[in-house]
Amino acid sequence: MPLTDTFVKTVKPDPGKPAGAKHADGYGLYLHVKDSGKYWRMDYRFAGKRKTLALGVYPAVTLAQARRRREEARQQIADNIDPGVVKQAQKVALALSAENTFEAIAREFHGIKKTGWSDTYAEKWLRLMAKDLFPPLGRMLLPDITAPMLLAQLRRVEKRGAKEAAHTLRQTAGQVFRYGIQTGRCERNPVADLQGALEPLTVKHMAAVLEPAKAGELLRAFDSYAGQPTTRAALQLSALLFQRPGNIRQMEWAWIDLDRAMLTIPSMSMKRTKMHKLNGRPHFVPLAPQALVILKELQPLTGHGQYVFPSLITGERPMSENTVNTALRRLGYSGDEMTAHGFRAMARTLLIEHLPGVHADVIEAQLAHGKSGPLGAAYDRAEYMEQRRKLMKTWADYLDALRQGAKVIQFKSEPR
């Protein structure tokens, strides 16, 4: 006798049957009632073997739904298809699809690549994806994501004013699709179709003083700075050393050898990939006499601690990344005129244009830029420090002349 909805709802486990009682509905379908729940099952024969197919659990699967699943299975058997094999294939496909979603593959790619990326880049890469692309596209399979779908999300990012983030996301999405192609999860990269679809980025270079006379005014302004003496020293050394702002504010006394007149920035503190941080050489910065004077004046103030420029709040951390920029604003220089990073552009421009005796490769090496040409790598090695020492002394003397407002003559070229 077929089952009824009322019976299915009210039937209780039979205490006398620990393995559970089976209540038939017909054509192999039955309800297996156990202490743990009520299970729909179907017994059938295929290729001469008796098999059982699980059709779901009550009440998630109602009697009517269980009967429909039974009829689907019977039709498969009639078509010489084993419904058990079909169900197993569906399970495998579901598991694979979960592994092949955009988010799953992106996280897999990130996990592989992050060991070679800097921690900052790895964190930013995943944060942007999690914020803007995973919510709308994360559960989709790579082959199902089209160029228009991706463009729609990138334009949402553009509309909130984050144009650079939109371009970055286009690049990171392209990395995921290329990895998907390489691992057989998709056959093409729709990101290639978005070339030129986003609003163009206007590259804005860091503001910097690039004229000798104005550089002299800037240096004289440092001398008149009425704030913290450590901040004034940071301004002066930023100009003298022209290193990255992070390396200036995070400078440690342990990096400085006053007797040898050398600042040695560890590889791990340089702007490099993680691999190059671990395996690269430290960056050497020869200290001109003018820089040594400033550091020796700072020693009584901060030499007892770790940092040359410690935070005013706690000496356990370095100076804030905003300190030098804030000091420049107090001196009357807007963000469009000069920034902490602008000292590097100032040094490079004035050295190239007004001190022709200095080899360009030596300047690039002292800036810790990637080198080009046959002399590039050689100039970045410790045994070639004589050229750098001359460069830093020449630069410091040139700044002194600019500060004094004297007529600056061209330095004579040195033999190369």
ABEGO torsion letter per residue (X at the ends): XBBBAAAAAABBBBAABAAEBBBBAEGGBBBBBBAAEBBBBBBBBBGGBBBBBBAEBOAABBAAAAAAAAAAAAAAAAAGBBAAAAAAAAAAAAAAAAAABAAAAAAAAAAAAAAABBAAAAAAAAAAAAAAAAAAAAABBAAABBAAAAAAAAAAAAAAGBAAAAAAAAAAAAAAAAAAAAAGABABBAAAAABGABBBBBBBBBBBBABAAAAAAAAAAAAABABBAAAAAAAAAAAAAGBBAAAAAABBAAABBAAAGBBBBBAAABBBBAAAAAABBBBBBBBBAAAAAAAAAAAAAAAABABABBBAABAABBBBAAAAAAAAAAAGBBAAABBAAAAAAAAAAAAAAABAABBAAAAAAAAGBBBBEAAAAAAABAAAAAAAAAAAAAAAAAAAAAAAGBBBBBBBBBBX
